[in-house]
Amino acid sequence: MLNHSIGSSQRLAKTRINELQLAREYFAQAAVGYDRSHSDFDEHGVALAWLESAFRFYCFESYLEVGAGTGRHLLKLQSDYPQCRFIGVEPVEAMRQQGYAKGISRDVLIAGDGYQLPFAGESIDIVAEFAVLHHVREPERVITEMLRVARKAIFISDCNNFGHGSLLTRRIKRLLRRLSSWPFFDWVQSGGKRYYISKGDGVAYSYSVFNNLSQLSTLVHKYTNVFLCYAASWYSSSHGLSIFDIRWLRSFRVNFHSKGSAISS
C-alpha cells in the first residue's frame, strides 16, 4: 500500500512537471509575436483601463504584476504613473527578454512565479494578475501569495469558464456546478488530464474567477490590512474582472455570488 501511494505521488509529480514544461515552452515560442497577438482593446485591455482608474482613487504607490509576460501592462502603467514603483514577475525567460528589448529594466521585470513571490508580506500596495490563473493548476496558491504580499489590494482579470459556449451550454455547466459534478465532468472531458492545449492559449485549465470567492472570504480576518472592493466585468460573458477589498468582503459576499451568476448566464 505504501509503495503504491509513493508511486502514485511520483506519477502525479511527473505529470505536473510535464504540464509546466509544456506551458513554458508554449510561451517561449510565442514570445516574439506575443505583443502583436494581443490588443489593447481586448477583455484584459478593458481590465487594465479599469485598473488605471483605481490608481487615481486609491493612490497606489507600488504595484506588482504576477505573470507579467513581456511587460505590456507595466509599460502602460509606468507611463501614466511615473511616480509609482512597478515590478513584474515572469517565469519564462524569452518573455522577459522581449520586455528588456522594449526598454524595461531588469530590476522591474524579474524572474519568478506566482506560487512563491520573492517579496515580504504586505510590502506592495496592489498585486495584480491578467490571464494567469487559468494557466496554473493551483490558482488558490497564487491568490494566497498575492494576498500575502499585498498591502492594500489585489486585482484579478481572468476567465469565467461558466460563461463560455451557447446559452444551453452555459446553463448545463451551471447545473453541473450546483450538483458538484463539474470537477468529474471536466476530468472526463479532458481525458483525465484536467488541462487543455490549444494553439492560441497553450496549456490552460477550466477556471472561473468566481471559484476562489470562498477562499477570499475565509481570509478576511487574517489579512485585515488588505482592502478589497468588488467590480464585475460586463464586457464579456466569458471573462471576469475583480478588485477585492477585504474590509468590505463580508457585506459584498452575497453580491459576489449574484453578480457572478449574472456574468455566467
WOKANOR-V427347 format. One record per residue. N is the residue number from 1. PSI is psi as a letter, one per 20 degrees, with the letter a starting at -180 (999 if undefined). Layout:
# WOKANOR-V427347
{{N	PSI} {N	PSI}}
This chain:
# WOKANOR-V427347
{{1	g} {2	g} {3	h} {4	g} {5	g} {6	g} {7	g} {8	g} {9	g} {10	g} {11	g} {12	g} {13	g} {14	g} {15	g} {16	h} {17	g} {18	g} {19	g} {20	g} {21	g} {22	g} {23	g} {24	h} {25	h} {26	g} {27	h} {28	g} {29	h} {30	i} {31	g} {32	g} {33	j} {34	g} {35	h} {36	h} {37	j} {38	p} {39	q} {40	i} {41	j} {42	a} {43	h} {44	h} {45	h} {46	g} {47	g} {48	g} {49	h} {50	g} {51	h} {52	h} {53	h} {54	h} {55	h} {56	h} {57	h} {58	i} {59	l} {60	p} {61	i} {62	q} {63	p} {64	p} {65	p} {66	p} {67	l} {68	i} {69	c} {70	j} {71	k} {72	g} {73	h} {74	g} {75	g} {76	g} {77	h} {78	g} {79	h} {80	h} {81	m} {82	i} {83	i} {84	q} {85	p} {86	p} {87	q} {88	p} {89	p} {90	p} {91	h} {92	o} {93	g} {94	h} {95	g} {96	h} {97	h} {98	h} {99	g} {100	h} {101	h} {102	i} {103	j} {104	p} {105	q} {106	i} {107	i} {108	g} {109	o} {110	r} {111	q} {112	r} {113	r} {114	i} {115	h} {116	n} {117	p} {118	l} {119	q} {120	r} {121	q} {122	l} {123	i} {124	p} {125	g} {126	p} {127	p} {128	q} {129	q} {130	o} {131	k} {132	h} {133	h} {134	j} {135	j} {136	q} {137	h} {138	m} {139	h} {140	h} {141	h} {142	g} {143	h} {144	g} {145	g} {146	g} {147	h} {148	g} {149	h} {150	p} {151	h} {152	g} {153	q} {154	q} {155	p} {156	p} {157	o} {158	a} {159	q} {160	n} {161	h} {162	i} {163	j} {164	q} {165	a} {166	r} {167	g} {168	g} {169	g} {170	h} {171	h} {172	g} {173	g} {174	h} {175	g} {176	h} {177	g} {178	h} {179	j} {180	k} {181	i} {182	g} {183	g} {184	g} {185	g} {186	g} {187	g} {188	g} {189	h} {190	j} {191	k} {192	i} {193	h} {194	j} {195	r} {196	q} {197	p} {198	q} {199	h} {200	i} {201	j} {202	b} {203	p} {204	q} {205	q} {206	o} {207	q} {208	q} {209	h} {210	i} {211	h} {212	j} {213	h} {214	h} {215	g} {216	h} {217	h} {218	i} {219	j} {220	h} {221	h} {222	g} {223	m} {224	i} {225	i} {226	p} {227	q} {228	o} {229	q} {230	p} {231	p} {232	q} {233	p} {234	j} {235	i} {236	p} {237	i} {238	j} {239	q} {240	q} {241	p} {242	p} {243	p} {244	p} {245	o} {246	h} {247	h} {248	j} {249	g} {250	g} {251	h} {252	i} {253	g} {254	g} {255	h} {256	g} {257	h} {258	g} {259	h} {260	g} {261	h} {262	g} {263	h} {264	h} {265	999}}
